[in-house]
Amino acid sequence: MALFLHRAAAPAGVNLPTTVTDQGLIDISGHAQDEINQIVELGIMEPRTNMTFNPNDHVTRADMAQHLHAFLQQATPGPG
């Protein structure tokens, strides 16, 4: 989900951080670390705990709706 949102950011007008800041997540090594850190930094997705993201967990429909809502709050509005 984080990688999907990261890839959709530029076309949607979401400004990703230019410098990747480590968000202190201990379980994202080998799992698109930079992309996850950027999405978490923007508040689009949140860690499951203070130090874990659980990148292999399933994303529920409720989670997806929450992530998309947070994403769209940062997107550039389109025409009309």
Contacts in CASP RR format, 6 or more apart in sequence:
PFRMAT RR
TARGET T0000
AUTHOR 0000-0000-0000
METHOD contacts of the structure
MODEL  1
MALFLHRAAAPAGVNLPTTVTDQGLIDISGHAQDEINQIVELGIMEPRTN
MTFNPNDHVTRADMAQHLHAFLQQATPGPG
1 45 0 8 1.000
1 59 0 8 1.000
1 63 0 8 1.000
1 64 0 8 1.000
1 67 0 8 1.000
2 32 0 8 1.000
2 35 0 8 1.000
2 36 0 8 1.000
2 39 0 8 1.000
2 40 0 8 1.000
2 45 0 8 1.000
2 53 0 8 1.000
2 55 0 8 1.000
3 32 0 8 1.000
3 35 0 8 1.000
3 36 0 8 1.000
5 39 0 8 1.000
5 44 0 8 1.000
5 45 0 8 1.000
5 67 0 8 1.000
5 71 0 8 1.000
6 16 0 8 1.000
6 32 0 8 1.000
6 35 0 8 1.000
6 38 0 8 1.000
6 39 0 8 1.000
8 14 0 8 1.000
8 71 0 8 1.000
9 15 0 8 1.000
9 16 0 8 1.000
9 71 0 8 1.000
10 16 0 8 1.000
12 71 0 8 1.000
12 72 0 8 1.000
12 75 0 8 1.000
12 76 0 8 1.000
13 75 0 8 1.000
13 76 0 8 1.000
14 42 0 8 1.000
14 44 0 8 1.000
14 71 0 8 1.000
14 74 0 8 1.000
14 75 0 8 1.000
14 76 0 8 1.000
15 74 0 8 1.000
16 38 0 8 1.000
16 42 0 8 1.000
17 38 0 8 1.000
17 41 0 8 1.000
17 42 0 8 1.000
20 34 0 8 1.000
20 37 0 8 1.000
20 38 0 8 1.000
21 37 0 8 1.000
21 41 0 8 1.000
22 37 0 8 1.000
23 36 0 8 1.000
23 37 0 8 1.000
23 40 0 8 1.000
23 41 0 8 1.000
23 47 0 8 1.000
24 51 0 8 1.000
25 36 0 8 1.000
25 37 0 8 1.000
25 40 0 8 1.000
25 47 0 8 1.000
25 51 0 8 1.000
25 52 0 8 1.000
25 53 0 8 1.000
26 51 0 8 1.000
26 52 0 8 1.000
27 51 0 8 1.000
27 52 0 8 1.000
27 53 0 8 1.000
27 54 0 8 1.000
27 55 0 8 1.000
28 36 0 8 1.000
28 37 0 8 1.000
28 53 0 8 1.000
28 55 0 8 1.000
31 53 0 8 1.000
31 55 0 8 1.000
31 56 0 8 1.000
32 55 0 8 1.000
36 45 0 8 1.000
36 53 0 8 1.000
36 55 0 8 1.000
39 45 0 8 1.000
40 46 0 8 1.000
40 47 0 8 1.000
40 53 0 8 1.000
42 70 0 8 1.000
42 74 0 8 1.000
43 70 0 8 1.000
44 67 0 8 1.000
44 70 0 8 1.000
44 71 0 8 1.000
44 74 0 8 1.000
45 53 0 8 1.000
45 67 0 8 1.000
45 70 0 8 1.000
47 53 0 8 1.000
48 54 0 8 1.000
48 57 0 8 1.000
59 67 0 8 1.000
END
